[in-house]
Amino acid sequence: MIEFKDVSLVYPNGTKGLKNINVHIKKGEFVVIVGLSGAGKSTFIRSINRLVTPTSGALFVDDVDTLQVKGKDLRQLRTKIGMIFQNYNLVKRSTVMKNVISGRLGYTGTLKSIFAIFSKEDRLLAYENLKRVNIEEKLYHRADELSGGQQQRVSIARVLTQKPKLILADEPVASLDPPTSHQVMQYLKQINQEDNITTIVNLHFIDMAMEYADRIIGMRAGEVVFDGPVSEVTEKTFEEIYGRSIRNEDIIGGKENE
């Protein structure tokens, strides 16, 4: 499904975002990436859909080296990859329905996109996905009228409306309180299990990583320092990933100190 082969990324200022990453992720896995801020978690995720572009190596999604595609082929690749952001990335002044149905834009012609012309099937799909995250009653509300947790559920519904093969979530619960964070993670896990959609999530929270992940990848300074099933993870594993004791620290149940 996804394979990193000796992937590195060096930013123009010389900072090494990724260092010789070799990782294979199978279809249907729920993978959580953990590590301190600046460890390379976001760079790892964003390299998959080319929001950032690695400077060397090969990165395959469904047997296509994403580092070699551009233009129309890159846009086509991105229709397969749903992205959920920490800040929700919604059009605040648009309705919930308009935000969710925008997940179909990658499949709609230019003219129809400009005038927001969507089929009855697309509208039904958007509504069904709002129902999946229990927010269909907010259909005609503006996005900026919703709470943070509600907005993140709308962004999940939008991604589902895209019909992706892969979901990337970059710190999706970092701005939410603990109960709401668990609710969002439960939806992501449920979708992963019901639809067999490969899901990769960046998290700051150790307890959530342990609760929801099938597999944990630990990163430090742009390198993978741990990669294994959650059943093999111990407190010592996290201490090795973070390079320090985790006892009585915020990273157990909240965001780590930076």
Rosetta blueprint (number, residue, H / E / L):
1 M L
2 I E
3 E E
4 F E
5 K E
6 D E
7 V E
8 S E
9 L E
10 V E
11 Y L
12 P L
13 N L
14 G L
15 T L
16 K E
17 G E
18 L E
19 K E
20 N E
21 I E
22 N E
23 V E
24 H E
25 I E
26 K L
27 K L
28 G L
29 E L
30 F E
31 V E
32 V E
33 I E
34 V E
35 G L
36 L L
37 S L
38 G L
39 A L
40 G L
41 K H
42 S H
43 T H
44 F H
45 I H
46 R H
47 S H
48 I H
49 N L
50 R L
51 L L
52 V L
53 T L
54 P L
55 T L
56 S E
57 G E
58 A E
59 L E
60 F E
61 V E
62 D L
63 D L
64 V E
65 D E
66 T H
67 L H
68 Q H
69 V L
70 K L
71 G H
72 K H
73 D H
74 L H
75 R H
76 Q H
77 L H
78 R H
79 T H
80 K L
81 I E
82 G E
83 M E
84 I E
85 F E
86 Q L
87 N L
88 Y L
89 N L
90 L L
91 V L
92 K L
93 R L
94 S L
95 T E
96 V H
97 M H
98 K H
99 N H
100 V H
101 I H
102 S H
103 G H
104 R H
105 L H
106 G H
107 Y H
108 T L
109 G L
110 T H
111 L H
112 K H
113 S H
114 I H
115 F L
116 A L
117 I L
118 F L
119 S L
120 K H
121 E H
122 D H
123 R H
124 L H
125 L H
126 A H
127 Y H
128 E H
129 N H
130 L H
131 K H
132 R H
133 V L
134 N L
135 I L
136 E H
137 E H
138 K H
139 L L
140 Y L
141 H L
142 R E
143 A H
144 D H
145 E H
146 L L
147 S L
148 G H
149 G H
150 Q H
151 Q H
152 Q H
153 R H
154 V H
155 S H
156 I H
157 A H
158 R H
159 V H
160 L H
161 T H
162 Q L
163 K L
164 P L
165 K L
166 L E
167 I E
168 L E
169 A E
170 D E
171 E L
172 P L
173 V L
174 A L
175 S L
176 L L
177 D L
178 P H
179 P H
180 T H
181 S H
182 H H
183 Q H
184 V H
185 M H
186 Q H
187 Y H
188 L H
189 K H
190 Q H
191 I H
192 N H
193 Q H
194 E H
195 D H
196 N L
197 I L
198 T E
199 T E
200 I E
201 V E
202 N E
203 L L
204 H L
205 F L
206 I H
207 D H
208 M H
209 A H
210 M H
211 E H
212 Y H
213 A L
214 D L
215 R E
216 I E
217 I E
218 G E
219 M E
220 R E
221 A L
222 G L
223 E E
224 V E
225 V E
226 F E
227 D E
228 G E
229 P E
230 V H
231 S H
232 E H
233 V L
234 T L
235 E H
236 K H
237 T H
238 F H
239 E H
240 E H
241 I H
242 Y H
243 G L
244 R L
245 S L
246 I L
247 R L
248 N L
249 E L
250 D L
251 I L
252 I L
253 G L
254 G L
255 K L
256 E L
257 N L
258 E L
